[in-house]
Structures are given as structure tokens and as C-alpha cells.
Amino acid sequence: MKHLEEHFKRAQKHDRKGQQALYEMFSAKMLAIANSYVNNIHDAEDIIMNSFFVCFSKIEECREWKSFPFWLRKIVVNNSINFIRKSKNILYSDVEMSEFEYHEPEWNDEGEDINLDEIFSKMPDGYRIVFNLYVFEERKHHEIAEILNISEGTSKSQLSKSKKWITDFLKQKKDEKQYAK
């Protein structure tokens, strides 16, 4: 992150070149984050544009240049979730954890290629959103429940189901690969 401090300070003064430099430094990573939530590159691009607009209009709220990447990420995640709320009706099944069992898979590492983009593009929206918030954003279930307006039990069951879905997906891919041989 060479020159982050310099670009950040320039952007705080509403200097266009400083803003452009920050955009160039972070736009690709933030686009990937937004796309991991909305699963549509065009929507993710709109979210990124809106997120940078919010970022640059409120950059004074971010007091330290070292925290800028985390602050920007939070804006992108929040904008992604707000976009999903407005544009999609996601059904979260409210199943008690006792009704659903998940067992950790036993993997042999045979150098298998795992395509995360493919996994997240095919994962059901409800699973993907809870999984992202829990795993990548390190949110607790009570926070996820509040963000998504669901119960804490629903958050837990969606996470468990997402793990099972990933396991089943990878097993299916492995079976397809073996069958093709």
C-alpha cells in the first residue's frame, strides 16, 4: 500500500488526484467483495461507484489513513447488503439447528482446484450472504440477525446449510471429475 497515507490526506482535502489514486488502489478488491454479495458484476459495479461516492463525500469521518481500507470495505459491504434488501426478496428458512446436522467433510488434499467464484456464483443468496458476513466480515450471529432482520437461529442455520452446500458442491465436482476420467 505504497503512498496510501499521501493519497488519503490528499483525498481528505477533496483533491481529485488523491481520490483517483485511492480508487485505483482499491476498486478491484472492493468490486470482488461487492460481487461476492450480489453475484452480478453489473450490480457490483454500481455498488462500487456509489460506495466511492459515499467514501469521498464522508472521508473526514475516517480519521486515520491506516484504517481507510477497513472503513471503505465496511461501506461496500453495507451498500451491498442494502442493495440486496431493496432489490431481492431472499427467503431464509428458519430451521432449528437440531433439525439440521452438518458434519465436517473429510478431505484428502489431492491438489484439487477450488474455484471460489464458481462456488459463490451458484450458492443460494441467503446462504452466501450469511456465509460472507460470518466468515469474511467476522460478524457474530446476533449481528448478522440484526443486519438482515432475521432471527439468530436463522443465521446459524443458514451458515450451517451454506457449509453443507459447499461440501456437497465440492463433492459433486470431484465426482464429475472422476467420472470424466
HUPE-V818726 format. One record per backbone hydrogen bond with DSSP energy under -1.0 kcal/mol. CO is the residue of the C=O (numbers start at 0). NH is the residue of the N-H. If there is no record, write none. Layout:
BEGIN
CO_NH / CO_NH
END
This chain:
BEGIN
0_3 / 2_6 / 3_7 / 4_8 / 5_9 / 6_10 / 7_11 / 9_14 / 10_13 / 14_18 / 15_19 / 16_20 / 17_21 / 18_22 / 19_23 / 20_24 / 21_25 / 22_26 / 25_29 / 26_30 / 27_31 / 28_32 / 29_33 / 30_34 / 31_35 / 33_36 / 33_37 / 34_38 / 39_43 / 40_44 / 41_45 / 42_46 / 43_47 / 44_48 / 45_49 / 46_50 / 47_51 / 48_52 / 49_53 / 50_54 / 51_55 / 52_56 / 53_57 / 57_60 / 58_61 / 66_70 / 67_71 / 68_72 / 69_73 / 70_74 / 71_75 / 72_76 / 73_77 / 74_78 / 75_79 / 76_80 / 77_81 / 78_82 / 79_83 / 80_84 / 81_85 / 82_86 / 83_87 / 92_94 / 95_98 / 96_99 / 107_109 / 114_118 / 115_119 / 116_120 / 117_121 / 118_122 / 123_127 / 124_128 / 125_129 / 126_130 / 127_131 / 128_132 / 129_133 / 130_134 / 131_135 / 131_136 / 132_138 / 139_143 / 140_144 / 141_145 / 142_146 / 143_147 / 144_149 / 150_154 / 151_155 / 152_156 / 153_157 / 154_158 / 155_159 / 156_160 / 157_161 / 158_162 / 159_163 / 160_164 / 161_165 / 162_166 / 163_167 / 164_168 / 165_169 / 166_170 / 167_171 / 168_172 / 169_173 / 170_174 / 171_175 / 172_176 / 173_177 / 174_178 / 175_179
END
